[in-house]
Amino acid sequence: MKKIYLFDFDGTLTYKDTMFLFLKFYAPFQYRISFIQHIPLFVLLKLKLTDAEKVKKSFVSSILKGQSQEKIEKKAQQFFDQNFSTVFRENALEFIQNIDRFHVDAFIVSASLDIWVKPFAHYLKLQLIATQAEFVEGVFTGNFLTPNCNGVEKVNRIKQTIASKKYDKIIAFGDTSGDQPMLKFANESYFKFFH
């Protein structure tokens, strides 16, 4: 029996949202300035008066735009090395380590940027579907190559990725409203399973 596991990342496998943690780790001083500048946008987002993708792109771009891919990837690895043990849920780690890889394909499906989730996916031996950062000639443009991987877009990206494969069971894990389409798409779904 061939199964696929689909894990949301932030909040589901981790205790905290990694976007803010990574950006603060990457450039603490610039992060503080950008955060203050973005407070009005965060408020509008909370009130559902603006688009999450626009706010995310603006905030990420304000800190990482123009940075080299090499530097970003090096910092992402350092972020993983220093934060994995405190940010990752112990029971989620145990669950993932016990997956029967012979009969199961397993993915992280995240709205976070691939930039900082890749080291986690690599360490856990999970495949990754995430919002993709755009690099041109080794420099981050501040844009995303794909739509924000949240809500219905999670299902779109999953379907694109597994198009040619057949699974007997699709099992999904999530913790927010942005995961609901993925949870509904699955045969079996778990909400806040590792909490």
N, C-alpha and C positions, 0 to 999 in steps of 0.2 A: 504494500500500500504506500503510494507516494504522496507525501504531505508537503505543504509549504507553510512556514511560519512568517508572519509579517509583524514586525515590532515597531511601533512608534518609538521615538528616541527620547526627546525631552519630556521629563515628568513620568514617563512610563518606565524606562530603563534607568533614568537618572533622577536624583533628588531635586535638581534645579534646572532652569533653562540655561543651556550652555552658550547661547549667543552672547548674552551680557557678560557671562564669566570669561569667555574667550576674548572678547573685544577689550575688556578691562585688563586682562592679562597681557594682551598684545601691546597696548599703548595706554597706560594708566592715566597720564595727564590729558592726552587728547580725548580719552573716553569721558572724563569728567566734563570737559568743555562741551563735547558733542551731546552728552546726555542732557545737560541743562538746556542746550539749544533745542533739543527734540521734545522737551516736556510738553509743549502745546500740542504736538502731533500725537504723543502718547495718550494725552487726555482725549483728543478727538477719536483716537482708535478705541479707547475704552468705552466711549459713548457711541461707538459704531457709526461715526460720522466721516470716516476716511477709510481708505483701503490698506489692509495689513501689508500687502506686498510693497506698496509705495513707501510706507513708513520704514519697513525693514531695509529696503534698498537704500533709502536716504541715510539711515543710521549706519549701516555697514559701510557704505561708500564713504561717509564722512571720516572714517577711521582707516579703512584699508585701500581706498582708491589710489592707484599709482605705486603701490607696493609690489615688490617683485614676488613672483610665484615661489621662488626658492626660499625667500625670507619667511613668507607666510606659512609654507609647508614645514619649515624648520620650527617655527613658533608653535604651530599646531601640534607637532610631535612633543615639544617641551610641555605644552599645556596638558596633553594626555598623560605624559610621564608624571607630572607633578600633581594632577588632580583626579586621576582615575579612581584611586582607592577611596576618596572622600565623596566623589560625585555620583559614582555608580552604585545602584542598589545591589546589596549582597545576594539577596534571593533571586534577583534577575540574572546575575552572573552565574549562580549555581544552576539555574534552569537552562541557560544557554550552553553551559559546559556539558550538560547531560543530554543534549540533543543527539539523536541517532543520525549522524551525517550521511549515512549510507542510504537512508530512506526519506530524508528530509532536506529540502532547500530552505534556507533561512535568510531573511532580509531585514535590514533596518530601513524603514520608510519614514523619512524625516523632512520637515519643513526647514530645518536648519541647513546651512550651507555645507556642501560636501567638504569644503576646506578643512573645517575642524572636526567633522564627524569621521572622516576617513581613518585616522589612527585608531579610533575605537572599533570600527568595523574590521579593520585589518587584524587587530589583536584578538577579537572575538571570532574571527574567521566567518564573518557574516558578509553577505553581499549588500551593496548600498544603493538605495534610491533616495536622492535628496535634491534640494534646490541646488543647481550648479552655477558656480561662479564663472564669469567670463574672463579669460586671460588672452591678451593679444601680445605676441612677441615676449612672453614671459612676465607680463605686467597686468595686474588686476585693473580692469576698466571701470569697476564700480557697478557694472551691470550683471544681470543674471542671464545665463544661457537658456534657462527653462523657466516656466512660470513657477511661482511659489508653490512648493510641494505640500499643499495642505488641502483639507476638504476633499472635494470631488477630484482635484488634481492628483491626489494620492492614488486613487483608483485608476485614473487615466494612465499614470506612469507605471503602475503595477501591470496593467493589461499590456502596455507596450513591451515591457521587459519580459513577461512570461508568455507572450503571444503564441509561440510554437510548442509550448509544453502543456502537458495534461497532468492535473493533480486530482487525486481522489478526495483530498480534503484541504481546504484553505483555512488556516487558523490565524486570527488577528488579535493584537493586543494594543490598547490605546488608553488615553486618560482625559481627553478633552473633546469638545464638540467638533474640532477640526479632524478628529479621527473617526467620527460617526459613519461617513460614507465607506471607509475602509472596513469598519466593523460590520456594516450591513452587507458588504460585498462578500465577506467570508462566510463559510459554512458554520464556523464556530468562532465566537468572539468573546473576549475578556476585557472588561473595563476596570482600570485601576487594580489589576490582578496582583501586581507586585507591591502595592502600597501597604 
